[in-house]
Amino acid sequence: MAGHSTASTTARTGSNPFLRAVAAISTLAGWVSAAMVVTAVAITCQMIFIRFVLNGSTIWQTEAVIYLVIAATLIGLPYVQRLRGHVNVDLVPIALPYRARFALAMLTLSLSIAIVALMLWYGYDYWHFAWSRGWRSDTVWGVRLWIPYLALPVGFALLLLQLVADMVAVLLGVDTPFGIEKDPLRVRAGAEGARAGEDF
């Protein structure tokens, strides 16, 4: 929806030790993901310098950047979920009464958990296949593919953990469904009234 959203921008943890631990893990995953992106940028700059300044050839740089960016995307999933940064259309949840919104949140989280669990299973299977068969990339570098493929099960496992924590937070009442207050229209009207008062 246009304008200010009534949803909180970060999943709440309260004093629950499980929720706080998952939040810390997701935040750590976000920092690791950011470090991977910075490393990929640094390698790209080094590759450009070697090619166009030193007129040399590169061996491992392009492949490393590809693996780092993909791994950063997967490892960063739980952090983005914790910050509610994924694409979100809150028109329907806001229009629903609280109980219907709660039921929709449970349905959405349950389906998300089931889909991510399935992706985790196949991601682990693919990683294990590469590890047990000793796959290597068909390049001069010949990297062992189980190393970059490890981002698949790790990323999906961390996202699954964050989704479970989101569901637990809603069930325990630590967080609200979709992060929306019980009466979002009243909250929005109050916020608009406060802004109008500031204009005078």
C-alpha positions in Angstrom: 0.0 0.0 0.0 1.1 3.5 -0.6 2.1 5.7 2.4 3.3 4.6 5.8 2.7 0.9 6.6 1.2 0.0 10.0 3.5 -3.1 10.2 6.6 -3.1 12.3 9.8 -3.4 10.3 11.5 -6.0 12.4 10.2 -9.3 13.9 9.8 -8.9 17.6 11.5 -11.3 20.0 10.5 -10.0 23.5 12.3 -11.8 26.3 11.9 -15.3 24.7 15.4 -17.0 24.6 14.5 -19.0 21.5 13.3 -16.0 19.5 16.3 -13.9 20.7 18.8 -16.7 19.7 17.2 -17.0 16.2 17.3 -13.3 15.8 21.0 -13.2 16.7 21.7 -16.1 14.2 19.7 -14.3 11.4 21.6 -11.1 12.1 24.9 -12.9 12.0 23.9 -14.4 8.7 23.1 -10.9 7.4 26.6 -9.7 8.3 28.2 -12.8 6.7 26.1 -12.1 3.5 27.2 -8.5 3.5 30.9 -9.6 3.9 30.5 -11.9 0.9 29.1 -9.1 -1.2 32.0 -6.8 -0.2 34.5 -9.6 -1.0 32.9 -10.1 -4.4 33.2 -6.4 -5.2 36.9 -6.4 -4.0 37.7 -9.5 -6.2 35.9 -7.8 -9.2 38.1 -4.7 -8.8 41.2 -6.9 -8.5 40.2 -8.7 -11.7 39.6 -5.5 -13.6 43.0 -4.2 -12.5 44.8 -7.4 -13.6 43.0 -7.5 -17.0 43.0 -3.9 -18.1 46.0 -2.3 -16.2 48.4 -5.2 -16.1 47.1 -6.8 -19.3 47.2 -10.2 -17.6 44.8 -13.2 -17.5 42.5 -14.2 -14.6 41.9 -17.8 -13.5 39.6 -18.0 -10.5 38.1 -14.5 -10.1 34.9 -14.7 -12.2 33.9 -18.1 -10.7 34.6 -16.9 -7.2 32.5 -13.8 -7.7 29.6 -15.8 -9.0 29.7 -18.3 -6.1 30.0 -15.5 -3.5 27.0 -13.5 -4.9 24.8 -16.6 -5.0 25.9 -17.6 -1.5 25.3 -14.1 -0.2 21.8 -14.2 -1.6 21.0 -17.6 0.1 22.8 -16.8 3.4 21.1 -13.4 3.6 17.5 -14.9 3.4 16.9 -15.2 7.1 18.1 -11.7 7.8 15.8 -10.2 5.2 12.9 -12.3 6.6 13.7 -11.0 10.1 13.6 -7.4 8.8 10.4 -8.2 6.8 12.3 -7.1 3.7 10.7 -9.6 1.3 8.0 -8.4 -1.1 4.9 -7.7 1.1 1.4 -6.7 0.1 -0.5 -5.9 3.2 -3.8 -4.7 1.7 -5.6 -7.9 2.5 -4.3 -8.5 6.0 -5.0 -4.8 7.0 -8.6 -5.2 5.7 -9.2 -8.4 7.7 -10.4 -8.5 11.3 -7.8 -9.7 13.8 -8.8 -13.3 14.0 -9.0 -13.7 10.2 -5.6 -12.0 10.0 -4.2 -14.4 12.5 -5.6 -17.4 10.6 -4.1 -16.0 7.3 -0.7 -15.5 9.0 -0.7 -19.1 10.3 -1.7 -20.4 6.8 1.0 -18.3 5.1 3.7 -19.2 7.6 2.8 -22.9 7.4 3.0 -23.0 3.6 6.2 -21.0 3.7 7.7 -23.4 6.2 6.6 -26.4 4.1 8.0 -25.0 0.9 11.3 -23.9 2.4 11.7 -27.3 4.2 11.2 -29.0 0.8 13.9 -26.8 -0.7 16.2 -27.5 2.2 15.8 -31.2 1.6 16.6 -31.0 -2.1 19.4 -28.5 -1.5 21.0 -30.8 1.0 20.5 -33.8 -1.3 22.2 -31.8 -4.2 25.1 -30.7 -1.9 25.6 -34.2 -0.6 25.6 -35.6 -4.1 28.4 -33.2 -5.1 30.3 -34.0 -1.9 30.1 -37.8 -2.2 30.9 -37.8 -5.9 33.8 -35.3 -5.5 32.4 -33.0 -8.2 34.7 -30.2 -9.4 33.9 -27.3 -11.7 34.9 -27.6 -15.4 37.3 -24.7 -15.2 41.0 -24.1 -14.8 40.4 -23.4 -11.1 38.6 -26.7 -10.6 37.0 -25.8 -7.3 35.4 -28.6 -5.3 31.7 -27.9 -5.9 30.5 -29.0 -2.5 32.0 -25.8 -1.0 29.9 -23.3 -2.9 26.9 -25.7 -2.9 27.0 -25.7 0.9 25.2 -22.3 0.7 22.0 -24.2 -0.4 21.3 -26.2 2.7 22.7 -23.6 5.1 20.7 -20.7 3.6 17.4 -22.6 3.5 18.0 -24.1 7.0 18.5 -20.6 8.4 15.5 -19.3 6.6 13.4 -22.2 7.9 14.6 -21.4 11.4 13.6 -17.8 11.1 10.1 -18.7 9.7 9.6 -21.1 12.6 10.6 -18.3 15.0 8.1 -16.0 13.3 5.3 -18.5 13.8 6.3 -19.1 17.4 6.3 -15.3 18.1 2.8 -15.0 16.7 1.5 -18.0 18.5 2.9 -16.8 21.8 1.6 -13.2 21.3 5.2 -11.8 21.2 4.5 -10.5 17.7 1.3 -9.7 15.8 0.2 -11.4 12.5 2.2 -9.8 9.6 3.6 -7.3 12.2 0.3 -5.3 12.0 -1.3 -3.9 15.1 -4.7 -5.1 16.1 -6.5 -2.1 14.7 -4.3 -0.8 11.9 -6.8 1.8 10.7 -6.9 3.4 14.1 -3.1 3.4 14.4 -2.8 4.9 10.9 -5.4 7.6 11.7 -3.6 8.4 15.0 -0.3 8.7 13.1 -1.8 11.0 10.5 -3.4 13.1 13.2 -0.1 13.5 15.0 1.6 14.5 11.7 -1.2 17.0 11.1 -0.6 18.5 14.5 3.1 18.8 13.8 2.3 20.9 10.7 0.8 23.7 12.9 
